[in-house]
Amino acid sequence: MNPTLAQRSLASVWHPCTQMKLHEAAPPIAIAHAQGPWLIDVDGKRYLDGVSSWWVNLFGHCHPHIQAALIDQLGRLDHVMLAGFTHAPVVELSERLAALTGLGHAFYGSDGASATEIALKMSAHYWRNSGKPEKCRFVGLADGYHGETVGALAVTDIAIFREAYAPLLRLAATVVSPDARTALPGESALDVALRCAAVLEAWLAKHHNETAALIVEPLVQCAAGMVMYDPEYLRRARALCDRYQVHLVVDEIATGFGRSGTMFAHQQAGIRPDFICLSKGLTGGTLPLSAVLTTDAVYQAFFDDQVARGFLHSHSYTGNPLACRAALATLEIFEQQDVLARNVELAASLSEALAPLSQHPRVRHARQLGMIWAWDVDTTLPHFARRYHHHAMALGLLLRPIGHTIYAMPPYVLDDEAQAWLAQGALAALEATLAEEATLAEEAAP
Protein backbone atom coordinates (compact mmCIF):
# COMPACT_ATOMS: atom_id res chain seq x y z
CA MET A 1 0.00 0.00 0.00
CA ASN A 2 1.33 3.43 -0.92
CA PRO A 3 1.93 5.78 2.03
CA THR A 4 -0.55 8.61 2.51
CA LEU A 5 0.41 12.24 2.07
CA ALA A 6 0.35 12.65 5.86
CA GLN A 7 2.70 9.68 6.30
CA ARG A 8 5.06 11.04 3.67
CA SER A 9 4.99 14.41 5.40
CA LEU A 10 5.95 12.90 8.74
CA ALA A 11 8.84 11.09 7.07
CA SER A 12 10.21 14.19 5.35
CA VAL A 13 8.84 17.45 6.78
CA TRP A 14 9.73 19.05 10.11
CA HIS A 15 6.54 20.95 10.91
CA PRO A 16 6.73 24.37 12.61
CA CYS A 17 6.01 25.04 16.27
CA THR A 18 5.23 21.35 16.72
CA GLN A 19 6.35 18.50 18.95
CA MET A 20 6.59 15.97 16.16
CA LYS A 21 6.05 13.00 18.47
CA LEU A 22 2.46 14.15 19.04
CA HIS A 23 1.78 13.43 15.38
CA GLU A 24 2.17 9.71 16.07
CA ALA A 25 -1.34 9.84 17.54
CA ALA A 26 -2.70 12.70 15.42
CA PRO A 27 -1.16 12.87 11.93
CA PRO A 28 -1.27 16.21 10.11
CA ILE A 29 -4.33 16.85 7.97
CA ALA A 30 -3.45 16.75 4.26
CA ILE A 31 -5.17 19.67 2.52
CA ALA A 32 -5.85 19.25 -1.20
CA HIS A 33 -7.32 22.65 -2.02
CA ALA A 34 -9.04 25.67 -0.50
CA GLN A 35 -11.73 28.13 -1.48
CA GLY A 36 -12.95 31.20 0.38
CA PRO A 37 -12.88 30.48 4.13
CA TRP A 38 -12.83 26.70 3.59
CA LEU A 39 -9.96 24.21 3.58
CA ILE A 40 -10.70 20.85 1.91
CA ASP A 41 -8.64 17.76 2.74
CA VAL A 42 -7.69 14.89 0.44
CA ASP A 43 -10.82 12.99 1.49
CA GLY A 44 -13.09 15.92 0.67
CA LYS A 45 -13.84 17.00 4.25
CA ARG A 46 -14.25 20.76 4.73
CA TYR A 47 -12.77 22.79 7.58
CA LEU A 48 -13.70 26.40 8.23
CA ASP A 49 -10.44 28.35 8.58
CA GLY A 50 -11.28 30.15 11.82
CA VAL A 51 -7.71 31.39 12.38
CA SER A 52 -7.00 32.55 8.81
CA SER A 53 -4.15 30.03 8.50
CA TRP A 54 -2.05 31.68 11.23
CA TRP A 55 -3.65 35.09 10.81
CA VAL A 56 -2.53 35.69 7.21
CA ASN A 57 -5.63 35.16 5.07
CA LEU A 58 -7.90 38.20 4.66
CA PHE A 59 -10.26 37.58 1.76
CA GLY A 60 -10.48 33.81 1.59
CA HIS A 61 -8.25 31.33 -0.15
CA CYS A 62 -7.64 31.49 -3.89
CA HIS A 63 -9.15 34.94 -4.26
CA PRO A 64 -9.65 35.59 -8.00
CA HIS A 65 -8.41 39.21 -7.95
CA ILE A 66 -5.14 38.29 -6.26
CA GLN A 67 -4.76 35.21 -8.47
CA ALA A 68 -5.21 37.28 -11.63
CA ALA A 69 -2.62 39.81 -10.48
CA LEU A 70 -0.09 37.05 -9.77
CA ILE A 71 -0.67 35.39 -13.13
CA ASP A 72 -0.18 38.71 -14.90
CA GLN A 73 2.98 39.48 -12.93
CA LEU A 74 4.41 36.01 -13.52
CA GLY A 75 4.34 36.74 -17.24
CA ARG A 76 6.23 40.01 -16.76
CA LEU A 77 8.85 39.65 -14.03
CA ASP A 78 9.24 36.91 -11.44
CA HIS A 79 12.25 38.23 -9.52
CA VAL A 80 15.20 40.57 -9.70
CA MET A 81 17.63 41.50 -6.95
CA LEU A 82 16.68 44.80 -5.31
CA ALA A 83 20.31 45.87 -4.80
CA GLY A 84 21.02 48.14 -7.75
CA PHE A 85 17.66 47.43 -9.43
CA THR A 86 14.01 48.28 -8.89
CA HIS A 87 10.65 47.44 -10.46
CA ALA A 88 7.11 48.75 -10.65
CA PRO A 89 5.42 46.54 -8.00
CA VAL A 90 7.89 47.40 -5.23
CA VAL A 91 7.78 51.12 -6.03
CA GLU A 92 3.97 51.21 -6.24
CA LEU A 93 3.58 49.18 -3.04
CA SER A 94 5.99 51.43 -1.15
CA GLU A 95 4.10 54.50 -2.30
CA ARG A 96 0.76 52.97 -1.29
CA LEU A 97 2.00 51.95 2.17
CA ALA A 98 3.46 55.42 2.73
CA ALA A 99 0.11 56.99 1.85
CA LEU A 100 -1.70 54.66 4.27
CA THR A 101 0.66 55.15 7.22
CA GLY A 102 2.43 58.47 6.86
CA LEU A 103 5.75 56.63 6.93
CA GLY A 104 7.86 55.88 3.86
CA HIS A 105 11.21 54.36 2.92
CA ALA A 106 9.88 50.80 3.00
CA PHE A 107 12.48 48.10 3.66
CA TYR A 108 11.36 44.58 2.76
CA GLY A 109 11.88 41.12 4.20
CA SER A 110 10.07 37.81 3.93
CA ASP A 111 8.27 37.30 7.25
CA GLY A 112 7.31 38.93 10.52
CA ALA A 113 10.42 37.93 12.44
CA SER A 114 12.53 39.44 9.65
CA ALA A 115 10.61 42.69 10.00
CA THR A 116 11.29 42.76 13.74
CA GLU A 117 15.00 42.14 13.15
CA ILE A 118 15.11 44.94 10.56
CA ALA A 119 13.38 47.47 12.82
CA LEU A 120 15.56 46.70 15.83
CA LYS A 121 18.80 46.82 13.85
CA MET A 122 17.73 49.99 12.09
CA SER A 123 16.87 51.69 15.39
CA ALA A 124 20.15 50.80 17.09
CA HIS A 125 22.14 51.74 13.97
CA TYR A 126 20.31 55.07 13.80
CA TRP A 127 21.51 55.95 17.30
CA ARG A 128 25.04 54.81 16.43
CA ASN A 129 25.03 57.03 13.35
CA SER A 130 23.68 59.85 15.53
CA GLY A 131 26.62 59.66 17.91
CA LYS A 132 24.84 57.71 20.66
CA PRO A 133 26.07 54.11 20.29
CA GLU A 134 25.20 53.40 23.92
CA LYS A 135 21.50 53.46 22.97
CA CYS A 136 21.41 49.83 21.85
CA ARG A 137 19.00 48.10 24.24
CA PHE A 138 15.28 47.48 23.86
CA VAL A 139 12.19 47.31 26.02
CA GLY A 140 8.87 45.59 25.34
CA LEU A 141 5.69 44.55 27.08
CA ALA A 142 5.44 41.52 29.34
CA ASP A 143 4.15 38.52 27.35
CA GLY A 144 4.91 40.29 24.07
CA TYR A 145 5.59 38.26 20.94
CA HIS A 146 7.60 39.53 17.97
CA GLY A 147 8.99 36.42 16.27
CA GLU A 148 11.30 33.49 16.85
CA THR A 149 14.60 34.30 15.17
CA VAL A 150 17.39 35.17 17.60
CA GLY A 151 16.97 38.94 17.42
CA ALA A 152 13.18 38.77 17.52
CA LEU A 153 13.26 36.30 20.41
CA ALA A 154 15.24 38.83 22.42
CA VAL A 155 12.12 41.03 22.54
CA THR A 156 9.66 38.13 22.82
CA ASP A 157 8.54 37.46 26.37
CA ILE A 158 6.88 34.04 26.05
CA ALA A 159 8.92 31.46 27.92
CA ILE A 160 8.17 28.37 25.85
CA PHE A 161 9.56 30.03 22.74
CA ARG A 162 12.79 31.36 24.19
CA GLU A 163 13.88 29.31 27.21
CA ALA A 164 15.90 26.79 25.18
CA TYR A 165 17.65 29.60 23.33
CA ALA A 166 18.25 31.96 26.25
CA PRO A 167 22.07 31.56 26.11
CA LEU A 168 21.99 32.89 22.54
CA LEU A 169 19.92 35.98 23.31
CA ARG A 170 20.62 39.52 24.42
CA LEU A 171 17.36 39.79 26.27
CA ALA A 172 15.37 43.00 26.23
CA ALA A 173 13.77 44.47 29.32
CA THR A 174 10.01 44.19 29.83
CA VAL A 175 7.47 46.42 31.51
CA VAL A 176 4.03 45.41 32.70
CA SER A 177 1.39 44.85 30.03
CA PRO A 178 -1.71 47.09 30.05
CA ASP A 179 -3.88 43.96 29.79
CA ALA A 180 -7.43 45.13 30.52
CA ARG A 181 -8.15 41.85 32.33
CA THR A 182 -5.79 42.89 35.14
CA ALA A 183 -8.07 45.71 36.24
CA LEU A 184 -8.28 46.07 40.00
CA PRO A 185 -11.71 46.42 41.64
CA GLY A 186 -13.25 49.65 40.35
CA GLU A 187 -10.70 50.11 37.57
CA SER A 188 -11.55 50.48 33.90
CA ALA A 189 -9.40 49.47 30.91
CA LEU A 190 -8.38 53.13 30.71
CA ASP A 191 -7.29 53.09 34.36
CA VAL A 192 -5.14 50.03 33.66
CA ALA A 193 -3.54 51.76 30.67
CA LEU A 194 -2.72 54.83 32.75
CA ARG A 195 -1.31 52.77 35.61
CA CYS A 196 0.90 50.76 33.27
CA ALA A 197 2.00 53.87 31.38
CA ALA A 198 3.25 55.25 34.69
CA VAL A 199 5.41 52.14 35.09
CA LEU A 200 6.80 52.68 31.59
CA GLU A 201 7.52 56.30 32.46
CA ALA A 202 9.49 55.32 35.54
CA TRP A 203 11.46 52.73 33.57
CA LEU A 204 12.34 55.11 30.74
CA ALA A 205 13.34 57.84 33.20
CA LYS A 206 15.97 55.48 34.54
CA HIS A 207 17.07 53.63 31.40
CA HIS A 208 16.50 55.90 28.39
CA ASN A 209 20.19 56.64 27.91
CA GLU A 210 20.86 53.03 26.86
CA THR A 211 17.47 52.35 25.25
CA ALA A 212 17.09 52.46 21.48
CA ALA A 213 13.42 51.55 21.16
CA LEU A 214 10.20 50.43 22.79
CA ILE A 215 8.45 47.71 20.76
CA VAL A 216 4.75 46.96 21.23
CA GLU A 217 1.92 45.05 19.60
CA PRO A 218 -0.71 47.79 19.33
CA LEU A 219 -4.01 47.10 21.17
CA VAL A 220 -3.78 43.27 20.95
CA GLN A 221 -0.98 41.04 22.19
CA CYS A 222 -1.99 38.09 20.07
CA ALA A 223 0.32 35.24 21.09
CA ALA A 224 -0.21 36.11 24.77
CA GLY A 225 -3.83 34.97 24.39
CA MET A 226 -5.37 37.93 22.56
CA VAL A 227 -4.60 40.37 25.37
CA MET A 228 -6.45 43.62 24.61
CA TYR A 229 -5.83 47.08 26.03
CA ASP A 230 -6.96 50.69 25.84
CA PRO A 231 -5.49 52.97 23.09
CA GLU A 232 -4.51 55.54 25.73
CA TYR A 233 -1.48 53.39 26.53
CA LEU A 234 -0.17 53.96 23.01
CA ARG A 235 -0.75 57.70 23.29
CA ARG A 236 1.19 57.83 26.56
CA ALA A 237 3.93 55.60 25.14
CA ARG A 238 4.33 57.91 22.13
CA ALA A 239 4.65 60.97 24.37
CA LEU A 240 7.15 59.22 26.66
CA CYS A 241 9.28 58.03 23.75
CA ASP A 242 9.38 61.60 22.46
CA ARG A 243 10.34 62.95 25.88
CA TYR A 244 13.13 60.44 26.45
CA GLN A 245 14.39 60.16 22.86
CA VAL A 246 13.46 56.51 22.37
CA HIS A 247 12.03 55.08 19.15
CA LEU A 248 8.52 53.63 19.18
CA VAL A 249 8.20 50.45 17.10
CA VAL A 250 4.68 49.15 16.49
CA ASP A 251 4.45 45.50 15.50
CA GLU A 252 1.39 45.45 13.24
CA ILE A 253 2.30 42.05 11.82
CA ALA A 254 -0.85 40.41 13.19
CA THR A 255 -3.02 43.47 13.90
CA GLY A 256 -2.58 45.25 10.58
CA PHE A 257 -4.81 45.30 7.52
CA GLY A 258 -8.16 45.57 9.24
CA ARG A 259 -7.86 42.97 11.99
CA SER A 260 -8.41 45.54 14.74
CA GLY A 261 -11.23 47.34 12.93
CA THR A 262 -9.05 50.11 11.49
CA MET A 263 -6.48 49.59 8.76
CA PHE A 264 -3.76 49.59 11.42
CA ALA A 265 -4.37 49.24 15.14
CA HIS A 266 -2.14 52.15 16.21
CA GLN A 267 -4.36 54.51 14.21
CA GLN A 268 -7.04 54.12 16.89
CA ALA A 269 -4.69 56.00 19.21
CA GLY A 270 -4.05 58.77 16.68
CA ILE A 271 -0.28 58.38 16.86
CA ARG A 272 2.58 58.08 14.37
CA PRO A 273 5.28 55.58 15.38
CA ASP A 274 8.91 55.69 14.31
CA PHE A 275 8.75 52.20 12.80
CA ILE A 276 5.88 49.99 11.63
CA CYS A 277 6.43 46.25 11.09
CA LEU A 278 4.07 44.60 8.58
CA SER A 279 3.62 41.05 7.30
CA LYS A 280 0.93 38.29 7.47
CA GLY A 281 -2.09 39.95 5.81
CA LEU A 282 0.12 42.14 3.62
CA THR A 283 -0.29 39.79 0.65
CA GLY A 284 -3.75 38.56 1.62
CA GLY A 285 -2.24 35.24 2.71
CA THR A 286 -0.74 34.23 -0.62
CA LEU A 287 3.03 34.81 -0.55
CA PRO A 288 5.61 35.59 2.16
CA LEU A 289 6.45 39.28 2.44
CA SER A 290 7.21 41.74 5.21
CA ALA A 291 7.96 45.43 5.32
CA VAL A 292 9.33 47.96 7.78
CA LEU A 293 8.30 51.58 7.32
CA THR A 294 10.08 54.46 9.01
CA THR A 295 10.47 58.23 9.15
CA ASP A 296 12.46 60.65 7.02
CA ALA A 297 14.64 61.39 10.06
CA VAL A 298 15.66 57.75 10.43
CA TYR A 299 16.32 57.43 6.70
CA GLN A 300 18.46 60.56 6.62
CA ALA A 301 20.69 59.25 9.42
CA PHE A 302 21.91 56.52 7.03
CA PHE A 303 22.22 58.74 3.94
CA ASP A 304 25.98 59.31 3.67
CA ASP A 305 29.04 58.87 1.46
CA GLN A 306 30.38 56.24 3.85
CA VAL A 307 29.15 52.73 3.05
CA ALA A 308 29.48 51.69 6.69
CA ARG A 309 26.84 54.25 7.66
CA GLY A 310 24.32 52.63 5.31
CA PHE A 311 21.84 50.02 6.48
CA LEU A 312 23.73 46.89 5.48
CA HIS A 313 20.98 44.30 5.69
CA SER A 314 19.56 42.17 2.90
CA HIS A 315 17.49 39.15 1.93
CA SER A 316 17.83 37.44 -1.44
CA TYR A 317 14.12 37.83 -2.17
CA THR A 318 13.81 41.37 -0.80
CA GLY A 319 10.93 43.15 -2.55
CA ASN A 320 10.05 40.15 -4.72
CA PRO A 321 7.82 41.37 -7.60
CA LEU A 322 5.28 38.56 -7.25
CA ALA A 323 4.80 39.15 -3.53
CA CYS A 324 4.60 42.92 -4.01
CA ARG A 325 2.01 42.47 -6.76
CA ALA A 326 -0.07 40.26 -4.44
CA ALA A 327 0.13 42.99 -1.80
CA LEU A 328 -1.01 45.61 -4.30
CA ALA A 329 -3.96 43.42 -5.29
CA THR A 330 -4.82 43.04 -1.60
CA LEU A 331 -4.86 46.80 -1.10
CA GLU A 332 -7.02 47.17 -4.22
CA ILE A 333 -9.63 44.88 -2.66
CA PHE A 334 -9.72 47.08 0.44
CA GLU A 335 -10.47 50.09 -1.72
CA GLN A 336 -12.84 48.54 -4.23
CA GLN A 337 -15.01 46.74 -1.67
CA ASP A 338 -14.90 49.23 1.24
CA VAL A 339 -13.71 46.35 3.40
CA LEU A 340 -13.37 48.21 6.70
CA ALA A 341 -16.98 49.39 6.58
CA ARG A 342 -18.20 45.93 5.59
CA ASN A 343 -16.22 44.38 8.43
CA VAL A 344 -18.10 46.51 10.96
CA GLU A 345 -21.32 44.85 9.84
CA LEU A 346 -19.73 41.39 9.68
CA ALA A 347 -18.25 41.75 13.17
CA ALA A 348 -21.62 42.75 14.63
CA SER A 349 -23.35 39.81 12.94
CA LEU A 350 -20.71 37.32 14.03
CA SER A 351 -20.66 38.67 17.60
CA GLU A 352 -24.40 38.03 17.76
CA ALA A 353 -23.92 34.47 16.51
CA LEU A 354 -21.12 33.94 19.06
CA ALA A 355 -23.18 35.28 21.98
CA PRO A 356 -23.96 31.79 23.41
CA LEU A 357 -20.22 31.09 23.64
CA SER A 358 -19.53 34.50 25.19
CA GLN A 359 -22.25 33.87 27.78
CA HIS A 360 -21.15 30.32 28.62
CA PRO A 361 -20.81 29.84 32.40
CA ARG A 362 -17.22 28.63 32.06
CA VAL A 363 -16.09 31.56 29.90
CA ARG A 364 -14.30 34.54 31.43
CA HIS A 365 -13.36 37.87 29.82
CA ALA A 366 -15.18 37.44 26.51
CA ARG A 367 -13.75 40.19 24.31
CA GLN A 368 -13.71 41.42 20.73
CA LEU A 369 -11.88 44.05 18.73
CA GLY A 370 -12.54 44.40 15.02
CA MET A 371 -12.30 40.92 13.53
CA ILE A 372 -10.69 39.32 16.59
CA TRP A 373 -12.66 37.43 19.28
CA ALA A 374 -11.34 35.72 22.43
CA TRP A 375 -12.73 33.80 25.40
CA ASP A 376 -10.80 32.62 28.49
CA VAL A 377 -12.05 29.26 29.74
CA ASP A 378 -12.13 28.41 33.43
CA THR A 379 -10.69 24.91 33.34
CA THR A 380 -8.03 22.73 34.93
CA LEU A 381 -8.12 20.17 32.13
CA PRO A 382 -4.59 19.14 31.12
CA HIS A 383 -3.71 20.04 27.53
CA PHE A 384 -6.94 21.99 27.12
CA ALA A 385 -5.81 23.68 23.90
CA ARG A 386 -4.84 20.41 22.25
CA ARG A 387 -8.07 18.69 23.25
CA TYR A 388 -10.22 21.61 22.13
CA HIS A 389 -8.45 21.79 18.77
CA HIS A 390 -9.08 18.06 18.27
CA HIS A 391 -12.81 18.41 18.93
CA ALA A 392 -13.08 21.50 16.71
CA MET A 393 -11.36 19.74 13.83
CA ALA A 394 -13.72 16.78 14.20
CA LEU A 395 -16.53 19.30 13.72
CA GLY A 396 -14.91 20.75 10.60
CA LEU A 397 -13.56 23.88 12.28
CA LEU A 398 -9.96 25.06 12.51
CA LEU A 399 -9.46 26.78 15.88
CA ARG A 400 -6.25 26.57 17.91
CA PRO A 401 -6.57 27.90 21.49
CA ILE A 402 -3.62 29.60 23.16
CA GLY A 403 -3.44 28.04 26.60
CA HIS A 404 -6.95 28.33 28.06
CA THR A 405 -7.93 31.06 25.62
CA ILE A 406 -10.13 30.19 22.66
CA TYR A 407 -9.93 32.77 19.91
CA ALA A 408 -11.24 33.34 16.40
CA MET A 409 -9.62 35.45 13.71
CA PRO A 410 -11.43 34.42 10.53
CA PRO A 411 -11.15 35.76 6.97
CA TYR A 412 -13.37 38.73 6.13
CA VAL A 413 -15.64 36.69 3.82
CA LEU A 414 -17.93 34.67 6.10
CA ASP A 415 -21.44 34.26 4.74
CA ASP A 416 -24.39 33.25 6.94
CA GLU A 417 -23.55 29.55 6.66
CA ALA A 418 -19.91 30.09 7.61
CA GLN A 419 -20.82 32.34 10.54
CA ALA A 420 -23.20 29.72 11.91
CA TRP A 421 -20.61 26.99 11.34
CA LEU A 422 -18.01 28.95 13.30
CA ALA A 423 -20.31 29.93 16.17
CA GLN A 424 -21.99 26.57 16.61
CA GLY A 425 -18.78 24.60 16.16
CA ALA A 426 -16.82 26.74 18.64
CA LEU A 427 -19.48 26.20 21.29
CA ALA A 428 -19.88 22.49 20.56
CA ALA A 429 -16.13 21.95 20.74
CA LEU A 430 -16.07 23.63 24.16
CA GLU A 431 -18.88 21.42 25.43
CA ALA A 432 -17.09 18.31 24.16
CA THR A 433 -13.84 19.38 25.80
CA LEU A 434 -15.54 20.12 29.12
CA ALA A 435 -17.22 16.71 28.94
CA GLU A 436 -13.74 15.21 28.83
CA GLU A 437 -12.87 17.22 31.93
CA ALA A 438 -15.94 15.85 33.74
CA THR A 439 -15.08 12.29 32.74
CA LEU A 440 -11.51 12.61 33.99
CA ALA A 441 -12.77 14.09 37.26
CA GLU A 442 -15.11 11.15 37.76
CA GLU A 443 -12.34 8.67 37.06
CA ALA A 444 -10.05 10.42 39.53
CA ALA A 445 -12.67 10.54 42.28
CA PRO A 446 -12.08 8.13 45.20
ZIQUI-V7810 format. One record per pair of residues at least 6 apart in sequence whose C-alpha atoms are under 7 Angstrom apart, sorted by the first residue. I is the first residue (numbers start at 1). GAP is how many residues later the second one is. Records with the same first field share a line. If there is no record, write none. Layout:
I->GAP  GAP
//
This chain:
5->25
6->21  22  23  24
29->12
30->11  12
31->8  9  10  11
32->8  9  10
33->6  7  8
34->6  27  28
35->25  26  27
36->24  25  26
37->11  12  23  24  374  376  377
38->8  9  10  11
39->7  8  9  10
40->6  7
46->350
47->349  350  351
48->348  349  350
49->348  349  361
50->347  348  349  358  359  360  372
51->347  348  357  358  359
52->357  358  359
55->199  225  354
56->224  225  228  229
57->224  227  228  354
58->223  226  227  353  354
59->225  352  353  354
60->351  353
65->264
66->260  263  264
69->256  257  260
70->252  255  256
73->249  252
74->248
77->244
78->243  244
79->241  242
81->235  236
82->236  237
89->232  235  236
90->229  231  234
93->231  235
94->10  12
98->6
103->190  191  192
104->189  190  191
105->188  189
106->185  186  187
107->184  185  186
108->182  183  184  210  211
109->6  180  181  182  206  209
110->178  179  180
111->168  177  178  179
112->35  141  166  167  178
113->33  34  35  36  39
115->162  163  175  176  177
116->30  36  161
117->34  35
119->156  173
122->189
123->89  90
124->11  12  88
126->172  175
127->6  8
129->172  180
130->171
134->76
135->74  75  76  77
136->74  75  76
137->35  73  74  75
138->34  35  73  74  75  76
139->33  34  35  74  75  76
140->15  33  34  35  74  75  76
141->33  34  35  36  75
142->15  32  33  34  35
143->14  15  81
144->12  13  14  77  80
145->11  12  13  78
146->6  7  9  10
147->6  9
150->19
153->9
154->15  16  17  18
155->16  17
175->25
176->20
177->19
178->14  15  18  51
179->48  49  50
180->9  12  48  49
183->6  9
189->40  41
190->40  42
193->36  37  39  40
194->39
197->36  39  40
201->39
204->40
208->36  38
211->35
212->34  35
213->33  34  35  36
214->32  33  34  35
215->33  34  35  36
216->33  34  35
217->33  34  35
218->32  33  34  47  48
219->9  10  11  12  46
220->6  7  8  9
221->6  7
225->177  180
226->148
231->37  38
232->37
234->35
235->34  36
238->10
241->6  7
247->27
248->25  26  27
249->24  25  26  27
250->23  25  26  27
251->25  26  27
252->12  24  25  26
253->24  25  26  27
254->26
255->9  10
256->7  8  9  22
257->6  7  24
258->6  82
259->111  112  113
260->109  110  111  112
261->79  108  109  110
262->78
274->20  21
275->17  18  19
276->16  17  18
277->14  15  16
278->12  13  14
279->10  11  12
282->45
283->6  40  43  44  47
284->43  46
287->36
288->35
289->34
302->7  8  9
303->7
343->69
347->23  24
350->69
353->67  70
354->69
357->70
358->8  17
362->15  16
363->12  13  14  15
364->11  12  13  14
365->10  11
366->8  9  10
367->6  7  8
368->6
371->38
372->36  37
373->34  35  36
374->31  32  33  34
375->30  31  32
376->28  29  30
377->27  28
381->56
384->20
385->15  16  17  18  19
387->46
388->41  42  45
389->10  11  12
391->38  41
392->6  7  33  34  37
395->30
397->25  28
399->9
401->6
//
